[in-house]
Amino acid sequence: MGVESGLLGVLNVKVIGSGDRILVLAHGFGADQSVWQYILPYLVVHYKVIVFDMVFSGNVDPKHFDIDRYTSLYSYAADLIAILDELKVEKCLFVGHSVSGMVGCLASIKRPELFERLILLCASPRYLNDESYHGGFERGQVDILYCAMKSDYAEWVSGFAPLAVGVDAPSVVQEFSRTMMNMKPEIAVAVASTIFESDMRSILCDVMTPVSIIQTARDIVVPMTVPYHMQGILGGKTNSVDILDVDGHLPHLTSPGLLLQAFKQILEG
């Protein structure tokens, strides 16, 4: 799939609210735009909010997912820029959860004038450990994950969803499981591979847009070392880290009130 006109319909782009500032919300792996449901009603009072489904989402027709094209996070960044251009956005605030955090970083390097601030929510530039970096996963763990996804995707989701949610919240686990199961297994495996095989550490120094990092204190996907690593190498001068004293990788579903407080401090501070 290219990024020609029509992407707004393909990715189910919605513009809600009537504030003067534009706020873009980009979801992570396994989710869709419904993941923002608990915080969206509060944000649209103050901002013009843009939500959309990443091309791997189960809400998007699978025919639009080109496995060869989307082996790179740069292609997702191109989609984001195309959405903003089609909507004639001149400047926005961007919230990227998980993998979408790096998508926002790449887009801001390509088109820095489009972004007023990036908010990276439980995001990571690299998930694999190496000699001098703790990303959270060993190579063997990732290989086992791929095998589990390929052999029985539904069974893998049933095990992964509660770990990612990280708290005793059956309704949230059920919701995250639903959006994960909406993805075609072969697309989910391809996206997981792109995420885990990517290393975006080297590009962070080129991000000159101000960045605010929000990270939960106990996240099975992103260890606490990662946000501070990013803060140390990001190129902009006004970068901050805010640690939410909660569990899990999905605070927008499990701790929306606390997350909204963090957003308010960043956006209105």
Residue pairs with C-beta under 8 A, 6 or more apart in sequence:
1 10
1 55
1 64
1 65
1 66
1 69
3 78
3 79
3 81
3 82
5 86
7 13
7 79
7 82
7 83
7 86
8 52
8 83
8 86
8 87
10 55
10 60
10 61
10 64
11 52
11 53
11 54
11 55
11 60
11 79
11 83
12 33
12 52
12 53
12 59
12 60
13 50
13 51
13 52
13 83
13 87
14 33
14 50
14 51
14 52
15 48
15 49
15 50
15 87
16 40
16 44
16 48
16 49
16 51
17 43
17 44
17 45
17 46
17 47
17 48
17 49
18 48
19 44
19 45
19 46
19 47
19 48
20 48
21 46
21 47
21 48
21 92
21 93
21 116
21 267
22 47
22 48
22 49
22 50
22 89
22 91
22 92
22 93
23 43
23 47
23 48
23 49
23 50
23 92
23 93
23 94
23 95
23 267
24 49
24 50
24 51
24 80
24 84
24 92
24 93
24 94
24 95
25 33
25 36
25 40
25 43
25 49
25 50
25 51
25 95
26 52
26 54
26 80
26 94
26 95
26 96
26 97
26 100
26 103
26 104
27 33
27 35
27 36
27 53
27 54
27 57
27 97
27 98
27 100
28 35
28 96
28 97
28 98
28 99
28 100
28 122
29 56
29 98
29 99
29 191
29 192
29 195
30 164
30 176
30 179
30 180
30 183
30 188
31 57
31 97
31 176
31 179
31 180
31 250
32 53
32 54
32 57
32 58
32 59
32 179
32 182
33 51
33 52
33 53
33 57
33 59
34 175
34 179
35 97
35 176
35 179
35 250
35 252
35 253
36 51
36 252
38 252
38 253
38 256
39 252
39 256
39 259
39 260
39 263
40 49
40 51
42 260
43 49
43 260
43 263
47 93
47 267
50 83
50 87
50 89
50 92
52 83
53 59
53 60
54 60
54 76
54 79
54 100
55 64
55 65
55 70
55 76
55 79
56 65
56 70
56 183
56 187
56 188
56 190
56 191
57 179
57 182
57 183
58 179
58 181
58 182
58 183
58 184
59 182
62 184
62 187
65 187
65 190
67 186
67 187
67 190
69 75
70 76
70 190
70 191
70 194
71 190
71 193
71 194
72 194
72 198
73 99
73 102
73 103
73 106
73 194
73 198
73 200
74 106
76 99
76 100
76 103
76 106
77 103
77 104
77 106
77 107
77 110
80 103
80 104
80 107
81 107
81 110
81 111
81 114
84 92
84 111
84 114
89 114
90 113
90 114
91 113
91 114
91 115
91 116
92 114
92 115
92 116
93 115
93 116
93 117
93 119
93 267
94 104
94 107
94 108
94 115
94 117
94 118
94 119
95 119
95 121
95 263
96 102
96 103
96 104
96 105
96 118
96 119
96 120
96 121
96 123
97 121
97 122
97 123
97 250
97 252
98 121
98 122
98 123
98 124
98 221
98 222
98 249
99 123
99 191
99 195
100 123
101 118
101 120
101 121
101 122
101 123
101 124
102 123
102 124
102 125
102 198
102 200
104 115
104 118
104 120
105 118
105 120
105 125
105 200
105 203
105 204
105 207
105 211
106 200
106 203
107 114
107 115
108 114
108 115
108 118
108 207
108 208
108 209
109 203
109 206
109 207
109 208
112 208
112 209
115 209
116 209
116 210
117 209
117 210
117 211
117 212
117 266
117 267
118 207
118 209
118 210
118 211
118 212
119 211
119 212
119 213
119 214
119 263
119 266
120 211
120 212
120 213
120 214
120 227
120 230
121 214
121 215
121 251
121 252
121 259
122 214
122 215
122 216
122 219
122 221
122 222
122 249
122 250
122 251
123 213
123 222
123 230
124 135
124 136
124 221
124 222
124 226
124 230
125 199
125 200
125 201
125 203
125 204
125 226
125 229
125 230
126 133
126 135
126 198
126 199
126 200
126 201
127 135
127 136
127 137
127 142
127 195
127 196
127 221
127 222
128 135
128 137
128 138
128 139
128 142
128 196
128 199
129 135
129 136
129 137
129 138
133 201
133 229
134 223
134 225
134 226
135 223
135 226
136 220
136 221
136 222
136 223
136 226
137 196
142 196
145 156
145 192
145 196
146 189
146 192
146 193
148 155
148 156
148 159
149 156
149 185
149 188
149 189
149 192
150 185
150 189
153 185
153 188
153 189
154 181
157 177
157 180
157 181
158 177
160 180
161 173
161 176
161 177
161 180
162 173
163 220
164 176
164 220
164 221
164 248
164 249
164 250
165 172
165 173
165 176
165 248
165 249
165 250
165 253
165 254
166 216
166 218
166 219
166 220
166 247
166 248
166 249
166 250
166 254
167 246
167 247
167 248
167 254
169 253
169 254
172 250
172 253
172 254
175 253
176 250
176 253
180 188
183 191
201 229
201 233
204 230
204 233
204 234
204 235
205 233
205 234
205 235
206 235
207 234
207 235
207 236
208 235
208 236
209 236
210 236
210 237
210 238
210 239
211 230
211 231
211 234
211 236
211 238
211 239
211 240
212 239
212 240
212 242
212 266
213 227
213 230
213 231
213 239
213 240
213 241
213 242
214 242
214 244
214 251
214 259
214 262
214 266
215 222
215 224
215 226
215 227
215 241
215 242
215 243
215 244
216 243
216 244
216 246
216 247
216 248
216 249
216 251
216 255
217 224
217 243
217 244
217 245
217 246
217 247
218 246
218 247
218 248
219 247
219 248
219 249
220 248
220 249
221 249
222 249
224 243
227 241
227 243
228 241
230 239
231 239
231 240
231 241
240 266
242 262
242 265
242 266
244 251
244 255
244 258
244 259
244 262
246 254
246 255
246 258
247 254
248 254
248 255
251 258
251 259
252 259
